[in-house]
């Protein structure tokens, strides 16, 4: 596995889209795309930022040394509550035309948000509704 495949794997495992990873590390989605295609190689400082954002070993990410990260796992209740919240606050017509893959990525991102912010798990919380809107905008 070369660096481009490791960046892709780390991003997907951490639940990022190219756009959200780019935002997290202060780069463009185009730059992330170029790294993942092998078109360009990030600088060391960028590998550091990607490793921190994706909670991945820098040695593995940059050089392929060590174990690759595994997929994230969420409890059934977290996933159920996330999907329930998403569909309570999102009319079905807003999801029409969005590929299932993108919806799945959005659900993973939202599960991560819920786990990181356990105090914001109430369905009526405006911040959660804002997060749903933000995630929908990123895949629409």
PyMOL commands that set and color helices and strands:
alter all, ss='L'
color gray80, all
select helices_A, chain A and resi 3-14+18-25+29-37+44-54+58-63+76-88+92-95+100-116+118-120+126-139
alter helices_A, ss='H'
color red, helices_A
deselect
rebuild
show_as cartoon
